[in-house]
Amino acid sequence: MFKPFKPPIPYYEAKAQAIGILDQMTIDEKISIIGGYNWFYTKGFEKFNIPALYLSDATQGVNIRPELPNQLEKSVAFPSPIALTSTWNRELSNIYAKSIGEECRAGEIAILLGPGMNIYRISQNGRNFEYFGEDPYLAARMVENYVVGMQETGTIATLKHFIANNTDYKRRTSNSVVDDRALREIYMPAFEAGINAGVMAVMTSYNLVNGEYAGQSKDVITGLLREDLGFKWLVMSDWWSVWDAEKVIKSGLDLDMPGEPREDYPDYTKNDEFFLRSSAKSLLEEGKVEEKDIDRMVTNILTTQIAIGLLERPIKDTSYFENFEDHIEIALQTARESMVLLKNDGVLPVSKSANISILLTGEYSDKIPCGGGAAEVKGYDNVTMLAALKNVYGDKVSYVEKPDNQAIKNADYVIYSAGTFDSEGWDKSFDFPKSVNKEIKNIASLNKNTIVAVSSGSGMNMTEWNDDISGLIYSWYPGQIGFKAFAEIVAGITNPSGKLPITIEKTFKDSPGYGYIPEGKELYTGWQEDHKIIDPIIDVEYNEGIFVGYRWYEHKAIEPLYNFGFGLSYTNYEYSNLKLEYPSIKVGSSFSFNIDIKNIGDMDGQEIVQVYVRDVESSVERPFKELKNFQKVQLNAGAKETLHFTLTERDFAFWDIKTESWIVEPGQFEILVGSASNKILATGLLEIVQ
């Protein structure tokens, strides 16, 4: 049973303490708290027992910044969040986050700037690797467990980026034009789940939302976040993302980060008027804002610090250094459960005892793939794919950077390691370089036992060679030790159980977000374009509305290359005996059912059982089906288990734009249970009556 996080000091008690401190502060002292210091710190006051707090990136581990003082000597690089989501393992999300929280405590980090959790709308988004996939229900369940795991260590988690930050192309001049129903059904549920789980910080996004920057939008912060979702703790801006101090103070934001210009950024980010610490006093004197606005901001900041216990205990706890070896094992287990076997024409597993030869080639054979920007975590004692395969197969594995045709033909198996470098600040192409596609096609034409491994933060275009190869493993960004899991899967030591948290399209033109780049413009890389706030605003029209991911492809009858929820195993499972608790229920009631799952193969494994709901007839346009529950179950060969599922009123509801509320219409609903969005193996029919 999921239990939300409760801070050690209750909200109203912490708020009373905060107001007691606030009443002793001068206006200058108040203003000094609402903006950050030295890039990643908040202001401390020894006379009020308020510590300076270090805020550290990011979701998949601690980003060590050598330019800042008192950094950890090392931190574990965990598999990326999109890989974590591929495990579909709620409990693992909790443990993963708890491990990172412990490293935060060891490094005197008060606030982790994660989890990042914007919905995967387009495959080209440079930050997809930091997030939790395309489905709001799956993302919500993983995020809520992450929040609890993190905050139980005493480290504050930060939900980011609120909201509709689904591209990093010109992110500071990108205006997400999105309707209310899409916000409620697609882009807000994961944030809602994190808030209901007890998260204590939220970060706004760089982009504009319906014409106003998210970090200075009263509609976004006070309206959606505070009033509609009930968030009462700390709200901060992303770094250098707000441009009107008066709007910021009135919006509901509490903390302007980093609170001051950065000298090596372009001139137009150095305007003091952008920053609250340098402009709040004059705004007060001019009567444009009131002291009660500043008081609200300071109160929220202090209340959050007090409630988590930061005024009563040390932030740093060196005892957690003893747990780093355990963290490595958790990173490894995450990698084991996250890798997705997408294709296997009898080539896998590859016996480690046979007299064989394996040729390894490709860019990521002997280096660790990872994403860049705030989420980059370098790790230590990194294990490359080459080292991992040699550890299992010994001299049977040889690495050749550019093998000739004869070497390819002579090998019993060829493993090609492809990958991408994704990063915040820019989007990446859905297409691999032509040279990579040419190499894979050539290898596959010469060796029937060609296996491709893809290390990337999102789906890639594999259409050109997908039919030619015999095996395909999506390994994501696996962290510092994840390739050990890859080698185990190749050898059959570990049975793959990961399933896609995204849909991989055949061509980017099939995507719901295709055409978002202005005509005549192209993708770019590097940071030069990132801070050009003088550029024209780009409207990104979310014309697909609620039809994102598999909802879109099913709605448009577009066949993707690989479907949401898909992933192969070395064993097979049988679904049977679906039994509904009742054939009908009343509007507002919960509903339960059972189903039997049996491992009918000869290898132990884990199956991810997915539950979708379809409204047979509706007064509004709805997706063909939507994910509303799932379970990951361990089944030994030949074993059977009866799984129990419960669906709530919300699982049958849609957001009604007329009443501005969730409603359930009476009628028939199909209960669809399967192993992927395109592989429904059992169905039931439920009647909902008034």
Order of alpha helices (4+ residues) and beta strands (2+ residues): alpha-alpha-beta-alpha-alpha-beta-alpha-beta-beta-alpha-beta-beta-beta-beta-alpha-alpha-alpha-alpha-beta-beta-alpha-beta-alpha-beta-alpha-beta-beta-alpha-beta-alpha-beta-beta-beta-beta-beta-beta-beta-beta-beta-beta
